[in-house]
Amino acid sequence: MAFEGLSSRLQDITNKFRGKARVTESDLKEMLREVKLALLEADVNYKIVKDFIDVINQKALGQDVLKSLTPGQQVIKIVKDELVELLGGIESKLSFSPNPPTVIMLVGLQGSGKTTTAGKLANLLRKQGKNPLLVACDVYRPAAIKQLQIVGKQLNIPVFANEESKDVVHIAKQAMNIAISKLNDIVILDTAGRLHIDEELMQELKNLKGNLKPHEILLVVDAMTGQDAVNVATTFNEQVGIDGVILTKLDGDTRGGAALSVKKVTGKPIKFAATGEKLSDIEVFYPERMASRILGMGDVLSIIEKAEEAFSEEEALKLEQKLRKQEFDLDDYLTQLRQMKKMGSFSSILKMIPGMNKLKDVKVDDKEFVKIEAMICSMTKKEKRNPKILNGSRRRRIANGAGVTVQDVNKFMNSFEMTQKMMKQMQNNKGMKNMLKGINPEDIKGLKNFKI
């Protein structure tokens, strides 16, 4: 996950300060030195790091902080507030035209993920009640049109393409007429990219902008490109003029710090973040939530939103009734497991739970989901309803059917029993939000090295 190295470093630094009853200027100087190194190692622009440190130093040296009852927490709050500001301050929303269709033009270098991002954005907007049309304006890259058509088919979202023409302005105008006739209120233009910025690319984008007058020009930036991401953002903003940024590949193994520099350097907000390979893996970029994740403070609101999207009210009521009657069985477990998978990888969900960053040894292998499904599907209806009847011979049969070992079956059954106990405790909770807020990392140390 992007920011992982930065997140780990900053959490270690802030944890040292969390319980301090007294903070000296020497303590603060040492902390800021560590924060500075952490940001530079994460590829954050040097000037931005310097300004960031100067602001924290100035605020933290104030008498109200050093003489407060909880100076350590006060300093951490200042670091978080400045990180939120660095990331953009507040959520930046799309501008929709009062007279549809709204035109959104995606720009960026080749390989940044524009085509897939076009599909992801269309999918997200459809969930918000919009009726999008995808438009293939990349007439140069081999199979670019076909790729967008495949994405559109997977999502059941219409795609307009004209393989006979190389005139992207003409293609876009044709698409507008189609959108008006088909009542599509969003038109997303997937434009061409290059391996590097050149005059021909910029001129084509300027022509599209001049003729189509898009309501939003969004730059798609690969978070793994390091400092070059800032250079790309700066050039596109100067040449074409962008309204915002979509960060892609935030799930990649990258320092990610360059992303922290984009808003400060260009003045343009990060509006969306693509967090995985699935076409549903895109989310609105909330600076405060991202800052909380980076500092290990969790992101409860995002978990709740993901849960609300994955779980229907009807399913939740059924589960509640089963819990009340203590009838939660392995069929229910499998159903919940499949719903959880819709929320994203289990490891990414864990990172959003407050305090889980403290459990450094917790390792979650999402591939274990497949094993669990195979084990449950290898059981009879009677065994799923009453796992207590699973004796040695039954467990051997299940292991053979699922292609796993008996030890795997035993381990899973132990974890299921633990889940049943947790479910009983949850009956007295007032909803998921309270449950998550009440999680104490000290209470779940038994999860160390646990594999689902």
C-alpha positions as CSV (number, residue, x, y, z in Angstrom):
1,M,0.0,0.0,0.0
2,A,1.2,3.5,-0.8
3,F,2.5,5.5,2.1
4,E,3.2,2.3,4.0
5,G,6.9,3.2,4.7
6,L,6.0,6.8,5.6
7,S,3.0,5.6,7.7
8,S,5.2,3.2,9.7
9,R,7.8,5.9,10.4
10,L,5.4,8.6,11.4
11,Q,3.5,6.2,13.6
12,D,6.7,5.2,15.4
13,I,7.5,8.9,15.9
14,T,4.1,10.0,17.1
15,N,3.8,7.0,19.5
16,K,6.9,8.2,21.4
17,F,5.1,11.5,22.0
18,R,1.6,10.2,22.7
19,G,1.9,9.8,26.5
20,K,4.4,12.6,27.2
21,A,3.4,14.8,30.1
22,R,6.1,17.3,29.2
23,V,7.6,18.2,25.8
24,T,10.8,20.2,25.7
25,E,12.2,22.1,22.7
26,S,14.9,19.5,22.4
27,D,12.2,16.7,22.2
28,L,10.4,18.7,19.5
29,K,13.6,19.3,17.5
30,E,14.4,15.5,17.6
31,M,10.8,14.7,16.5
32,L,10.8,17.2,13.6
33,R,14.2,15.8,12.4
34,E,12.7,12.3,12.3
35,V,9.5,13.6,10.5
36,K,11.6,15.5,8.0
37,L,13.7,12.3,7.2
38,A,10.5,10.2,6.9
39,L,9.0,12.6,4.4
40,L,12.1,12.9,2.3
41,E,12.6,9.2,2.2
42,A,8.9,8.9,1.1
43,D,9.8,11.1,-2.0
44,V,8.0,14.3,-0.8
45,N,9.2,17.4,-2.5
46,Y,12.1,19.0,-0.5
47,K,10.6,22.6,-0.4
48,I,7.3,21.2,0.7
49,V,8.9,19.2,3.5
50,K,10.8,22.3,4.7
51,D,7.6,24.4,4.8
52,F,5.7,21.6,6.5
53,I,8.3,21.3,9.3
54,D,8.6,25.1,9.8
55,V,4.8,25.4,10.3
56,I,4.7,22.5,12.8
57,N,7.7,23.9,14.7
58,Q,6.1,27.4,14.9
59,K,2.7,26.0,16.1
60,A,4.2,23.4,18.5
61,L,6.5,26.0,20.2
62,G,3.5,28.0,21.3
63,Q,3.0,28.4,25.0
64,D,-0.5,26.8,24.9
65,V,1.1,23.6,23.7
66,L,4.1,23.3,25.9
67,K,2.2,24.2,29.0
68,S,-0.9,22.1,28.3
69,L,-1.9,19.0,30.3
70,T,-1.3,16.8,27.2
71,P,1.5,18.4,25.2
72,G,2.4,15.1,23.5
73,Q,-1.2,14.7,22.1
74,Q,-1.3,18.4,21.2
75,V,1.9,18.0,19.0
76,I,0.4,14.9,17.3
77,K,-2.8,16.9,16.6
78,I,-0.7,19.7,15.0
79,V,1.2,17.1,12.8
80,K,-2.2,15.6,11.7
81,D,-3.8,19.0,11.0
82,E,-0.8,20.0,8.8
83,L,-0.8,16.7,7.0
84,V,-4.5,17.1,6.2
85,E,-3.7,20.6,4.9
86,L,-0.9,19.2,2.8
87,L,-3.3,16.7,1.2
88,G,-5.8,19.4,0.3
89,G,-7.6,20.3,3.4
90,I,-11.2,19.3,2.5
91,E,-12.8,16.9,0.0
92,S,-13.0,18.4,-3.4
93,K,-16.1,17.5,-5.3
94,L,-16.8,17.2,-9.1
95,S,-18.5,20.1,-10.8
96,F,-21.7,19.0,-12.5
97,S,-23.3,21.0,-15.3
98,P,-26.8,22.3,-14.6
99,N,-27.5,21.5,-18.3
100,P,-26.4,17.8,-18.9
101,P,-24.4,16.2,-20.1
102,T,-21.4,17.0,-17.9
103,V,-18.1,16.4,-19.8
104,I,-15.2,14.9,-17.9
105,M,-11.9,14.7,-19.8
106,L,-9.2,12.3,-18.4
107,V,-5.6,13.2,-19.4
108,G,-2.3,11.8,-18.5
109,L,0.8,9.9,-19.7
110,Q,0.5,6.4,-21.3
111,G,0.6,3.7,-18.6
112,S,-0.9,5.9,-15.9
113,G,-4.2,3.8,-16.0
114,K,-6.5,6.3,-17.8
115,T,-8.7,3.7,-19.5
116,T,-9.3,1.5,-16.5
117,T,-9.8,4.7,-14.4
118,A,-12.4,5.9,-16.9
119,G,-14.4,2.7,-16.2
120,K,-13.9,2.9,-12.5
121,L,-15.1,6.6,-12.4
122,A,-18.1,5.8,-14.6
123,N,-19.0,2.9,-12.2
124,L,-18.7,5.2,-9.2
125,L,-20.8,7.9,-10.7
126,R,-23.5,5.4,-11.7
127,K,-23.7,4.3,-8.1
128,Q,-24.5,7.9,-7.4
129,G,-27.4,7.8,-9.8
130,K,-25.7,9.1,-12.9
131,N,-26.0,7.6,-16.4
132,P,-22.5,7.8,-17.9
133,L,-21.2,7.3,-21.4
134,L,-17.6,6.3,-22.0
135,V,-15.9,7.8,-25.1
136,A,-12.8,6.3,-26.8
137,C,-10.6,9.3,-27.8
138,D,-7.3,7.4,-27.9
139,V,-7.0,6.6,-31.6
140,Y,-3.2,5.9,-31.5
141,R,-2.5,3.2,-28.9
142,P,-3.0,-0.3,-30.3
143,A,-6.1,-1.9,-28.8
144,A,-6.9,1.2,-26.7
145,I,-10.5,1.3,-28.1
146,K,-10.9,-2.5,-27.5
147,Q,-9.7,-2.1,-23.9
148,L,-12.3,0.5,-23.2
149,Q,-15.0,-1.5,-24.8
150,I,-14.1,-4.5,-22.7
151,V,-14.2,-2.4,-19.5
152,G,-17.6,-1.0,-20.6
153,K,-19.0,-4.4,-21.2
154,Q,-17.8,-5.7,-17.8
155,L,-19.6,-2.8,-16.1
156,N,-22.6,-2.7,-18.5
157,I,-21.8,0.9,-19.3
158,P,-22.1,2.1,-22.9
159,V,-19.0,3.0,-24.9
160,F,-18.9,5.2,-28.0
161,A,-16.1,4.6,-30.5
162,N,-15.5,5.5,-34.1
163,E,-12.7,3.3,-35.4
164,E,-12.9,4.9,-38.9
165,S,-11.9,8.3,-37.7
166,K,-8.6,9.7,-36.3
167,D,-10.2,13.1,-35.6
168,V,-10.7,13.1,-31.8
169,V,-12.7,16.4,-31.8
170,H,-15.1,14.9,-34.4
171,I,-15.4,11.7,-32.3
172,A,-16.1,13.6,-29.1
173,K,-18.8,15.8,-30.8
174,Q,-20.4,12.6,-32.2
175,A,-20.4,11.2,-28.7
176,M,-22.1,14.3,-27.3
177,N,-25.0,13.9,-29.8
178,I,-25.3,10.3,-28.8
179,A,-25.3,11.2,-25.1
180,I,-28.0,13.9,-25.6
181,S,-30.2,11.4,-27.6
182,K,-29.7,8.6,-25.1
183,L,-30.1,10.8,-22.0
184,N,-26.5,10.2,-20.7
185,D,-25.9,12.9,-18.2
186,I,-22.1,12.2,-17.9
187,V,-19.6,11.9,-20.8
188,I,-16.2,10.6,-19.9
189,L,-13.5,11.2,-22.5
190,D,-10.6,8.7,-22.4
191,T,-7.9,10.6,-24.2
192,A,-4.5,9.5,-25.7
193,G,-1.3,9.5,-23.7
194,R,2.3,9.3,-24.6
195,L,5.3,7.8,-22.8
196,H,6.5,11.4,-22.4
197,I,5.0,14.9,-22.7
198,D,5.2,16.2,-26.3
199,E,3.8,19.1,-28.3
200,E,1.5,17.0,-30.4
201,L,-0.2,15.4,-27.3
202,M,-0.7,18.8,-25.7
203,Q,-2.1,20.4,-28.9
204,E,-4.6,17.6,-29.3
205,L,-5.8,18.0,-25.7
206,K,-6.0,21.8,-26.2
207,N,-8.2,21.2,-29.3
208,L,-10.5,18.9,-27.3
209,K,-10.7,21.4,-24.5
210,G,-11.4,24.3,-26.9
211,N,-14.2,22.5,-28.8
212,L,-15.8,20.4,-26.0
213,K,-15.3,22.8,-23.1
214,P,-15.2,20.0,-20.5
215,H,-16.6,20.8,-17.1
216,E,-13.8,18.8,-15.5
217,I,-10.3,18.0,-16.7
218,L,-8.8,15.3,-14.4
219,L,-5.2,14.3,-14.6
220,V,-4.6,10.6,-14.0
221,V,-1.3,10.1,-12.1
222,D,0.5,6.9,-11.3
223,A,1.4,7.1,-7.6
224,M,4.4,4.9,-8.3
225,T,6.2,7.4,-10.5
226,G,7.8,9.2,-7.6
227,Q,8.9,12.8,-8.1
228,D,8.0,12.6,-11.8
229,A,4.4,12.7,-10.8
230,V,4.8,16.3,-9.6
231,N,6.6,17.3,-12.8
232,V,3.8,15.7,-14.9
233,A,1.1,17.4,-12.9
234,T,2.9,20.8,-13.2
235,T,3.3,20.5,-17.0
236,F,-0.3,19.4,-17.7
237,N,-1.6,22.1,-15.5
238,E,0.5,24.8,-17.2
239,Q,-0.2,23.5,-20.7
240,V,-3.8,22.4,-20.6
241,G,-5.2,23.5,-17.2
242,I,-6.5,20.8,-14.9
243,D,-9.2,20.8,-12.3
244,G,-8.1,17.9,-10.2
245,V,-6.1,14.7,-9.9
246,I,-6.9,11.0,-9.8
247,L,-4.2,9.0,-8.1
248,T,-3.9,5.4,-9.4
249,K,-2.0,2.4,-8.1
250,L,-2.2,3.5,-4.4
251,D,-2.3,-0.2,-3.6
252,G,1.2,-0.6,-5.1
253,D,4.5,-1.1,-3.2
254,T,5.6,2.5,-3.4
255,R,6.8,5.3,-1.2
256,G,3.9,7.4,-2.4
257,G,5.2,10.7,-1.0
258,A,5.1,12.4,-4.4
259,A,1.3,12.3,-4.1
260,L,1.6,14.4,-1.0
261,S,3.3,17.1,-3.1
262,V,0.8,17.3,-6.0
263,K,-1.8,19.6,-4.3
264,K,0.9,22.0,-2.9
265,V,2.8,22.3,-6.2
266,T,-0.1,22.6,-8.6
267,G,-2.8,24.1,-6.3
268,K,-5.2,21.4,-7.8
269,P,-6.9,18.9,-5.5
270,I,-6.7,15.2,-5.5
271,K,-10.3,14.2,-6.2
272,F,-10.2,10.4,-6.4
273,A,-7.9,7.5,-5.5
274,A,-7.8,4.2,-7.2
275,T,-6.9,1.6,-4.6
276,G,-6.8,-1.8,-6.4
277,E,-7.3,-3.7,-9.6
278,K,-11.1,-4.3,-9.4
279,L,-13.3,-1.9,-11.3
280,S,-14.9,-1.0,-8.0
281,D,-11.6,0.0,-6.4
282,I,-11.9,3.7,-6.6
283,E,-12.9,6.1,-3.8
284,V,-13.4,9.8,-3.2
285,F,-10.2,11.3,-1.8
286,Y,-10.8,12.6,1.7
287,P,-7.6,14.4,3.0
288,E,-8.6,14.0,6.7
289,R,-9.3,10.3,6.3
290,M,-6.0,9.7,4.4
291,A,-4.1,11.6,7.0
292,S,-5.7,9.5,9.8
293,R,-4.7,6.3,7.9
294,I,-1.1,7.5,7.4
295,L,-0.8,8.3,11.1
296,G,-2.4,4.9,12.1
297,M,-5.5,6.6,13.6
298,G,-7.8,4.4,11.5
299,D,-10.6,5.4,9.1
300,V,-13.9,4.2,10.6
301,L,-16.1,6.3,8.3
302,S,-14.7,4.6,5.1
303,I,-15.2,1.2,6.6
304,I,-18.9,2.1,7.4
305,E,-19.4,3.4,3.9
306,K,-17.9,0.3,2.4
307,A,-20.0,-1.9,4.6
308,E,-23.2,0.0,3.7
309,E,-22.4,-0.6,0.1
310,A,-21.6,-4.3,0.4
311,F,-24.4,-5.3,2.9
312,S,-28.0,-4.8,2.2
313,E,-30.4,-3.8,5.0
314,E,-32.4,-7.0,4.5
315,E,-29.2,-9.2,4.9
316,A,-28.3,-7.2,8.0
317,L,-31.7,-7.8,9.6
318,K,-31.5,-11.5,8.8
319,L,-28.0,-11.7,10.4
320,E,-29.2,-9.8,13.5
321,Q,-32.1,-12.2,14.0
322,K,-29.7,-15.2,13.7
323,L,-27.3,-13.6,16.2
324,R,-30.2,-13.0,18.6
325,K,-31.2,-16.6,18.4
326,Q,-27.5,-17.7,18.4
327,E,-28.0,-19.5,15.1
328,F,-25.0,-18.2,13.3
329,D,-23.7,-21.2,11.4
330,L,-21.1,-21.9,8.7
331,D,-23.4,-21.0,5.8
332,D,-23.9,-17.6,7.4
333,Y,-20.1,-17.3,7.9
334,L,-19.6,-18.0,4.2
335,T,-22.2,-15.4,3.2
336,Q,-20.5,-12.8,5.4
337,L,-17.1,-13.7,4.0
338,R,-18.3,-13.2,0.5
339,Q,-19.8,-9.8,1.4
340,M,-16.6,-8.8,3.1
341,K,-14.7,-9.5,-0.1
342,K,-16.8,-6.9,-1.8
343,M,-15.4,-4.3,0.6
344,G,-11.9,-4.9,-0.6
345,S,-8.9,-6.9,0.7
346,F,-9.1,-7.8,4.4
347,S,-5.6,-6.4,5.0
348,S,-6.8,-3.0,3.7
349,I,-9.9,-3.1,5.9
350,L,-7.7,-3.9,9.0
351,K,-5.6,-0.8,8.3
352,M,-8.7,1.4,8.6
353,I,-9.5,0.1,12.1
354,P,-8.2,2.4,14.8
355,G,-5.3,1.0,16.8
356,M,-4.6,-2.0,14.5
357,N,-1.3,-0.4,13.4
358,K,0.0,-1.2,16.9
359,L,-0.2,-4.9,16.1
360,K,2.8,-5.1,13.9
361,D,2.8,-8.9,13.8
362,V,-0.7,-9.3,12.5
363,K,-0.5,-10.9,9.0
364,V,-3.5,-11.5,6.8
365,D,-3.3,-13.6,3.7
366,D,-6.3,-12.8,1.5
367,K,-5.7,-16.1,-0.4
368,E,-6.9,-17.9,2.7
369,F,-10.5,-16.8,1.7
370,V,-10.3,-19.3,-1.2
371,K,-9.3,-22.2,1.2
372,I,-12.2,-21.3,3.6
373,E,-14.7,-21.3,0.8
374,A,-13.5,-24.7,-0.4
375,M,-13.6,-26.1,3.1
376,I,-17.2,-24.9,3.8
377,C,-18.4,-26.0,0.4
378,S,-16.9,-29.5,1.1
379,M,-19.2,-29.9,4.1
380,T,-22.7,-31.3,4.3
381,K,-25.7,-29.2,5.2
382,K,-25.8,-30.9,8.6
383,E,-22.2,-30.2,9.2
384,K,-22.6,-26.5,8.3
385,R,-25.5,-26.1,10.7
386,N,-23.8,-28.0,13.5
387,P,-20.0,-27.9,13.3
388,K,-19.7,-29.7,16.7
389,I,-20.3,-33.0,14.9
390,L,-17.0,-32.6,12.9
391,N,-15.0,-35.5,14.3
392,G,-11.6,-36.7,12.9
393,S,-13.0,-38.7,9.9
394,R,-15.3,-35.9,8.8
395,R,-12.4,-33.4,9.0
396,R,-10.2,-35.7,6.9
397,R,-13.0,-35.9,4.3
398,I,-13.4,-32.1,4.2
399,A,-9.6,-31.6,3.9
400,N,-9.5,-34.0,0.9
401,G,-12.5,-32.4,-0.8
402,A,-11.0,-28.9,-0.3
403,G,-7.5,-29.8,-1.2
404,V,-6.1,-28.7,2.2
405,T,-4.6,-30.4,5.2
406,V,-6.5,-31.5,8.3
407,Q,-4.4,-29.0,10.2
408,D,-6.0,-26.3,8.0
409,V,-9.4,-27.5,8.8
410,N,-8.6,-27.6,12.5
411,K,-7.2,-24.1,12.4
412,F,-10.3,-22.7,10.6
413,M,-12.7,-24.4,13.0
414,N,-10.8,-22.8,15.9
415,S,-11.1,-19.4,14.3
416,F,-14.8,-20.0,13.6
417,E,-15.5,-20.8,17.3
418,M,-13.7,-17.5,18.2
419,T,-15.9,-15.7,15.6
420,Q,-19.0,-17.2,17.2
421,K,-17.9,-15.9,20.6
422,M,-17.3,-12.4,19.1
423,M,-20.7,-12.4,17.5
424,K,-22.4,-13.1,20.8
425,Q,-20.5,-10.1,22.4
426,M,-21.6,-7.9,19.5
427,Q,-25.3,-8.5,20.2
428,N,-25.1,-5.7,22.8
429,N,-23.4,-3.2,20.5
430,K,-25.3,-0.3,19.0
431,G,-24.1,-0.7,15.4
432,M,-20.9,-1.1,13.5
433,K,-19.6,2.4,14.2
434,N,-19.7,2.0,18.0
435,M,-18.2,-1.5,17.7
436,L,-15.2,-0.2,15.7
437,K,-14.7,2.7,18.0
438,G,-14.6,0.3,20.9
439,I,-11.9,-1.9,19.6
440,N,-8.9,-2.1,21.9
441,P,-5.8,-3.5,20.3
442,E,-4.8,-5.0,23.7
443,D,-7.9,-7.2,23.6
444,I,-7.1,-8.8,20.3
445,K,-3.4,-9.7,20.8
446,G,-4.4,-13.3,20.1
447,L,-4.7,-12.3,16.5
448,K,-0.9,-12.1,16.1
449,N,0.2,-14.2,13.1
450,F,-3.4,-15.2,12.6
451,K,-4.3,-16.2,9.1
452,I,-8.0,-16.0,8.1
